[in-house]
Amino acid sequence: MEHVDVAVIGGGQSGLATAYELIRRGLKPVVLEASDRAAGSWPCYYDSLTLFSPARYSSLPGMPFDGGDPDRYPHRDEVVAYLTSYAAHLDADIRTGSSVTEVHPDAAGFILSLAGGGRLSARAVVAASGTFGRPHLPALPGLEQFPGTVLHAADYRGPASFAGQRIIVVEAGNSAVQIAAELATVAQVTLASRHPVKFARQHVLGRDLHFWLKATGLDTAPLGDLLRTPPGQPVIDEGRYRAALAAGMPDRRELFTALEDRKATWTDGTAEEIDVILLATGYRPDLPYLTGLGALDATGRPRHRDGASLTHPGPAFVGLEWQRSLSSNSLRGVGRDAARAARRLAHRP
Ligand SMILES: Cc1cc2nc3c(=O)[nH]c(=O)nc-3n(C[C@H](O)[C@H](O)[C@H](O)COP(=O)(O)OP(=O)(O)OC[C@H]3O[C@@H](n4cnc5c(N)ncnc54)[C@H](O)[C@@H]3O)c2cc1C
């Protein structure tokens, strides 16, 4: 069986940034990526998506996000091109079409099983497989029996096929508000959530919000549960989404109390027929290959501190939401956590 030093599971921004930091420390990572290219989940995000941070605050370690005005908000496809170029410039062994199905401990570290039957052993493992493969589907009253269309934001690409429909978008985060406003240009849309929408201004005193997050240290502060508890992170907005909601496109209501057949019942007791329910209800860590190892809790979340496994020496996590701070799960912040994981792995025998 082939033995590698460090196996990095996932070839998105988290896996690539970790590979960069491992190589810098003289290690030889092998990046195992399930899909056919190393650009993470970005190619699957909805068509109109642009970054919420300007290019100047959106780079991975070792390669600036160049190619134009540093204050522009790059489109999804530009991010895909940036990650593809980043992967190409890494002196790393990146193996696409390599989906890890299981990780087991062994004397030399870990044995990794791959879909299709291959196996390899590794001294250490970095889990950098993101969350996009595990959309969170909440239990809502009557949802399972709803005869209309139910989809998660992960499956949404654009509004064209929804023209003329009556749609409920569930939740009030960035994706929910952006998708609901886009759909409202072709359909009748309600944004339904338990909490009101909170907004944060994209620009404050003439500077982008990310300038201030960096300048104040909030971006990397270990605020943990302080900010993540409901009502959650605000929608970053220059005014466009606030105006759309004020104009009723979409309108915003408390979450429905029941779904019966095609009808949703609102908190005021009125009911109406709905065609589509779109759940913009977030994601969870996608780590099924670690279940057998016992590295996860009952909800499938990793047991870790600052990205180091609490159950086994050797596995590291990179790219988790709030792994160490607000920016952990972002282009601008993942490099900091990747460096920490690489430092730890470089010092382990
Ligand atoms: C809609 C949306 C918009 C966002 N917008 C921004 C933004 O504007 N700015 C920002 O900084 N962040 C943004 N984020 C957050 C974050 O930066 C992205 O989610 C980013 O894609 C996370 O990168 P990642 O590498 O951790 O995970 P992913 O991009 O999901 O990459 C994980 C990779 O692991 C692979 N993989 C999964 N399982 C396995 C396995 N078992 N074996 C091998 N490979 C596997 C997948 O194929 C994938 O390529 C956004 C997120 C979403 C969902």
The ligand as an ORCA input file, in Angstrom:
! r2SCAN-3c Opt
* xyz 0 1
  C     -23.205     30.466     -1.245
  C     -21.923     30.725     -0.511
  C     -21.296     31.953     -0.660
  C     -20.084     32.220     -0.003
  N     -19.490     33.421     -0.203
  C     -18.287     33.657      0.369
  C     -17.603     34.885      0.109
  O     -18.109     35.787     -0.541
  N     -16.364     35.067      0.658
  C     -15.762     34.097      1.411
  O     -14.630     34.282      1.826
  N     -16.414     32.948      1.699
  C     -17.651     32.700      1.192
  N     -18.285     31.508      1.473
  C     -17.740     30.611      2.520
  C     -16.527     29.742      2.098
  O     -15.451     30.560      1.707
  C     -16.886     28.770      0.991
  O     -17.916     27.924      1.419
  C     -15.719     27.883      0.537
  O     -16.093     27.157     -0.597
  C     -15.236     26.929      1.628
  O     -14.054     26.307      1.167
  P     -13.595     24.847      1.654
  O     -12.377     24.505      0.916
  O     -13.577     24.811      3.131
  O     -14.817     23.906      1.221
  P     -15.319     23.574     -0.251
  O     -15.179     24.735     -1.151
  O     -16.674     22.996     -0.071
  O     -14.303     22.464     -0.749
  C     -14.294     21.184     -0.183
  C     -13.764     20.229     -1.219
  O     -13.679     18.931     -0.620
  C     -14.094     17.971     -1.556
  N     -14.544     16.799     -0.803
  C     -15.653     16.672     -0.020
  N     -15.704     15.448      0.523
  C     -14.610     14.777      0.080
  C     -14.121     13.456      0.299
  N     -14.756     12.591      1.080
  N     -12.965     13.080     -0.315
  C     -12.296     13.967     -1.124
  N     -12.731     15.229     -1.363
  C     -13.870     15.627     -0.759
  C     -15.200     18.649     -2.335
  O     -15.369     18.045     -3.616
  C     -14.686     20.081     -2.434
  O     -13.932     20.298     -3.611
  C     -19.507     31.227      0.832
  C     -20.168     30.014      0.998
  C     -21.354     29.750      0.327
  C     -22.026     28.413      0.519
*
